[in-house]
Amino acid sequence: MPPAIPAPGPAPDSAPAPAPAPAPGSRSPHPRLVMPVLAFCGMIVAVMQTLVVPLLPHVPDLTGASAGAAGWLVTITLLTGAVFTPVLGRVGDMYGKRRVLVASLGVLTVGSVLCGMSSDIGVLITGRALQGAALAVIPLGISIIRDELPTDRVLSAIALMSSTLGIGAAIGLPVAAVVIENFDWHTMFWASAALGLLDLLLVLWIVPESPVRARGRFDLPGTLGLAGTLVGLLLAITQGSDWGWTSARTLGLLGASLAVGLLWGWFELRTPSPMVDLRVSARPAVLLTNVAALLIGFAFYANSLVTGQMVQEPTSTGYGLGASIVVSGLCLLPGGLAMVALSPVSARISAAYGPRTALALAAVVMAVGYVVRFFTSHSLWLIVAGATVVASGTAIAYSALPALVMRAVPVSETAAANGLNTLMRSVGQACCSAVVAAVLAHVTFVAGGRSAPTLHAYLLIFLIAAGTALAALVATLFLPSDRTGPGRGPLRGRARAGGTVTVSASATAARESA
């Protein structure tokens, strides 16, 4: 039998409210296409996150902006993604996941059009902010899967949906590099706008609206407090290396973020319908899963950041291969394909041994991948092999994390809880970006008449990433054990075709206790 993913009894105010009966014809006309459509949406959104990375060195020449302003094309997507992912997840739980999914894809399309029609850095940053806000598509998709798909398909479906975050990042870099080298750079934004619009139309046609709803009012003060906390924290992390880690601006932002965060937490514990249910989030099963997600996000992103830059380093460094942007991007493509192939494998591991075991295995594989990279940094093919091993571990981890979240939260909070877990991955990526930038900027030497990172700088990053993966393993081992037993499955309160679903959290908890 599959391991249990029970829905423990939440506080009374978080119980799902009875939803209106679905209108006639509201079920999907093609139920087998729901999962492919949602996965396609997740992949396109993930591609948007890394789309401009190959373009960044050229942005000052193309737009007349400074290098610092160009860096905001990446930073702003991180900020808006971090803020909107948990917020839109909660809104989806309360007002309709498909409805919010469509809105997110619309925002993505508008942002892509803005970037495609302008070379002004202000317009580009605005467009990238809108693209980043669409990251909520992934937790919304996971929640729809839990509500709509048959029980025996849920683990494999959420494995693929969660892995699209890594798959899209791995595919986006080489595709963007090819476009930049062969076409006008605006082309990639027009292509993303077309794909976003296609996604939106497919969702309207294929994906049904779930009748499962969370009860309560929208928590506007909690939303603003969460946004203030995240913006202050992530700005300090991403800009600290440029501003100085001990500068007044960096320390002031960190202090303000801490103060706002404490006030926000105090308020959330006292409001009847919080943006983030901190009592649920503080449960070991949820808290340790989010800690593991942060550490896995760090370890995953180091692989993406370092691989392309390392192979592009000139041969005068003694270790660089002088590869082109396209070649450096293609180095990550096998990892992306491995993630696609391993998503169903991860689901089988979770089904047979439990998602905790799958996540522990993933952390070990990622650490081994970085050990391989530590000793094989002079050959292109061995670099690709090491990067692919790390990506394989990431696929297993990203597939297991939503299963761990879903077995620990009420069904009415699936999107919000997975949004928070996706947020933790983003925070891990932001921390990784800051650490990698600091190491590569300070561990340098002069090669070919210019300053360049030493080989030891890259090796140090591999060791840090391996250590982070092992820390994720430790957090995973402290998670509650995977449980199996007759009649215990991964779903509670799945929507039934042709009718409403009223899931009583207290009744669910009583059944669990019985």
Secondary structure, DSSP 8 states (H G I E B T S, - for coil): -----------GGGSEE------TT-S-SSGGGHHHHHHHHHHHHHHHHHTTGGGGGGHHHHH---HHHHHHHHHHHHHHHHHHHHHHHHHHHHH-HHHHHHHHHHHHHHHHHHHHT---HHHHHHHHHHHHHGGGHHHHHHHHHHHHS-HHHHHHHHHHHHHHHHHHHHHHHHHHHHHHHHS-TTHHHHHHHHHHHHHHHHHHHH------EE-S---HHHHHHHHHHHHHHHHHHHHHHHH-TTSHHHHHHHHHHHHHHHHHHHHHTTSSS-SS-HHHHTSHHHHHHHHHHHHHHHHHHHHHHHHHHHHHS-GGGSS-----HHHHHHTTHHHHHHHHHHHHHHHHHHHHH-HHHHHHHHHHHHHHHHHHHHH--S-HHHHHHHHHHHHHHHHHHHHHHHHHHHTTS-GGGHHHHHHHHHHHHHHHHHHHHHHHHHHHHHSEEEETTEEEE-HHHHHHHHHHHHHHHHHHHHHHHTS------TT--S-SS---TTS-----HHHHHHHHH-
